[in-house]
Amino acid sequence: MAALFGTRVRRLREAAGLTQTEVGARTHVVGSRITQIERATGAKPTLELTRSLDRELMADDLLIDLLPFVHREAFPDWSQAFIAYSARAKVIREYASHAVPGLLQTPEYARALLSVGYSLRDAEHLEERVTARIGRQDRLTGPGRPHLWIILDEAVLRRPVGGKAVMRGQLEKLLRMAEEPGVTIQVLPFDQGEHGSLGGSLTLLVMPDGSGVAYTEGAHSGQLTEEPDEVERFVLTYDHLRAMALPPLMSLALIRSVLEADYRGSRVPSRPDRRRLAQQQLQQPGGRQLRAGGGRIPRPRPRP
């Protein structure tokens, strides 16, 4: 796909009567970068550069449409087969033990996660992988989108990936996505204890022909299973997790609670903070005391 992308860039450039140096100047990169893209020898193009190329070469979004397929190759080899299956699945069921699944990640959350990957080469490679991951979310819009059922371990909500601001945006996106048709989100709370997938994540895919695929993933490895007996075993594991998890409405309530308690904005104090601040204000000179029922005790008026 990278070679196909490069060929299209070269043909468009030649049709426009431009040199590689001229195209580089118009897109704010050196000419050798355009050479790398055309020969598919360098890092894959970023989304920003692709947009510039598409505009300057009048490609009518052709290059932008090709980019997600180019970036599929940015994923490790052991996950590419799974991504190919996911692109065709009509039902996706996933248990996430450590992080929000890629189909629901914000760009900021994805960038924070991918920045610590052991296979990361440089900053440009990071942006390639972020673009590729976010590009997969196109499957969730339009006709033919799969039914998505996600179970999040409570640890996913509590771990501040990227810091509070990033997590705030990520949890807000989870709440928005839960309102989409065909998307169900549950949370498996800590108090449920041990279970069969405690060590990693599990994804089950139902393909258009009704066959099933199971995919298990750890920190640096993954395993794809197509054997029907093995897939059925993972289906039972997932059903058990679904039974242990909170119902969808209670799950969303927990996400909102964590959002308010753990990742609130600096200008939005929590309820205990607001209560404490109110008590401090009441203790100031001229402040009013509170009745036990919450009403104010009026200050005595001075006698004439």
Secondary structure, 3 states (H helix, E strand, C coil): CHHHHHHHHHHHHHHCCCCHHHHHHHHCCCHHHHHHHHHCCCCCCCHHHHHHHHHHCCCCCHHHHHHHHHHHHHCCHHHHHHHHHHCCCCEEEEEECCCCCHHHCCHHHHHHHHCCCCCCCCHHHHHHHHHHHHHHHHHHCCCCCCEEEEEEEHHHHHCCCCCHHHHHHHHHHHHHHCCCCCEEEEEECHHHCCCCCCCCEEEEEECCCCCEEEEEECCCCEEEECCHHHHHHHHHHHHHHHHHCCCHHHHHHHHHHHHHHHCCCCCCCCHHHHHHHHHHHHCCCCCCCECCCCCECCCCCCCC
